[in-house]
Amino acid sequence: MFKIDQKILETSHPVLSLEVSDLRLVDDTRWPWVLLIPRVSNAVELIDLAPDLRDQVWLEADQVARVIKARFSPSKLNIAAIGNQVRQLHIHLIARFIDDSAWPNTVWGVPGAEPYEADELMSRVRDLKSSF
Amino acid sequence: MFKIDQKILETSHPVLSLEVSDLRLVDDTRWPWVLLIPRVSNAVELIDLAPDLRDQVWLEADQVARVIKARFSPSKLNIAAIGNQVRQLHIHLIARFIDDSAWPNTVWGVPGAEPYEADELMSRVRDLKSSF
């Protein structure tokens, strides 16, 4: 049975379900940052997915990337499947800006997450949902 | 006309050309680390590629990931399109190990690159080429 990893649940909020993946917002206002999590039990590597499913995951990643680009106009998109800390397959999509606090470095492992306030979170999630 | 970014040229070595991308080995022995560079002038974001080309790039990334997995048996593959420092579209594929020097953190920006010796480089490139 498919379950989302506990650490992902604790550090992100649900946005919506796409055809094969769940989209979640990382609870850190420093960067617009979402996770795309294919609903496949025990998936770890992209190459372990069946080809059709892998294609659909990339279509959904594309769709999310277009929403992030349209909504935030980032200087650069960062898209990555890493999984060193949480093995469950998940794809990071992050809007980066030349004046953000980590630029031009990557954001993984940068301490000091700044959680969303309740209002801010509801508005951000609503806004993302309405873009699909 | 298609050209590979100067910083990529200076920090990596050619391995081979796939149908739409060039594969290069990052000159750092700390991790088996390759770059896949679609031969598309001025490409920056994956979502800017035509859909057929984007699909082919992911097929090639998959092919490379399978080679890396078979050849190095990593604890985890890291696959990422970042581009904060070099805007030209390129995909990182890195074999990570639970006993490597950056684990479980990411490898981008970790100082102290350890370049290949000439023999080691030739052998690694030959080995990778023969896997395709």
Contacts between the chains, C-beta under 8 A, distances in Angstrom:
chain1	res1	chain2	res2	distance
A	44	B	76	7.7
A	45	B	65	7.3
A	45	B	69	7.3
A	45	B	76	7.8
A	45	B	77	5.5
A	46	B	62	7.2
A	46	B	65	6.9
A	46	B	77	7.8
A	46	B	79	6.6
A	47	B	62	5.6
A	47	B	65	4.9
A	47	B	66	5.6
A	47	B	69	6.7
A	47	B	77	7.5
A	54	B	58	7.8
A	54	B	62	7.2
A	55	B	55	7.3
A	55	B	58	7.8
A	58	B	54	7.8
A	58	B	55	7.8
A	58	B	58	5.4
A	62	B	46	7.2
A	62	B	47	5.6
A	62	B	54	7.2
A	65	B	45	7.3
A	65	B	46	6.9
A	65	B	47	4.9
A	66	B	47	5.6
A	69	B	45	7.3
A	69	B	47	6.7
A	76	B	44	7.7
A	76	B	45	7.8
A	76	B	82	7.6
A	76	B	83	5.3
A	76	B	84	5.5
A	76	B	87	7.2
A	77	B	45	5.5
A	77	B	46	7.8
A	77	B	47	7.5
A	77	B	81	7.6
A	77	B	83	7.9
A	78	B	80	7.2
A	78	B	81	7.3
A	78	B	82	5.0
A	78	B	83	7.5
A	78	B	84	7.1
A	79	B	46	6.6
A	79	B	80	6.8
A	79	B	81	4.8
A	80	B	78	7.2
A	80	B	79	6.8
A	80	B	80	3.5
A	80	B	81	7.2
A	80	B	82	6.9
A	81	B	77	7.6
A	81	B	78	7.3
A	81	B	79	4.8
A	81	B	80	7.2
A	82	B	76	7.6
A	82	B	78	5.0
A	82	B	80	6.9
A	82	B	106	6.3
A	83	B	76	5.3
A	83	B	77	7.9
A	83	B	78	7.5
A	84	B	76	5.5
A	84	B	78	7.1
A	84	B	96	6.0
A	84	B	103	6.4
A	84	B	104	4.0
A	84	B	105	7.2
A	84	B	106	7.3
A	85	B	104	5.1
A	87	B	76	7.2
A	96	B	84	6.0
A	103	B	84	6.4
A	104	B	84	4.0
A	104	B	85	5.1
A	105	B	84	7.2
A	105	B	108	7.2
A	105	B	109	5.1
A	106	B	82	6.3
A	106	B	84	7.3
A	106	B	106	5.8
A	106	B	108	4.9
A	106	B	109	6.7
A	108	B	105	7.2
A	108	B	106	4.8
A	109	B	105	5.1
A	109	B	106	6.7
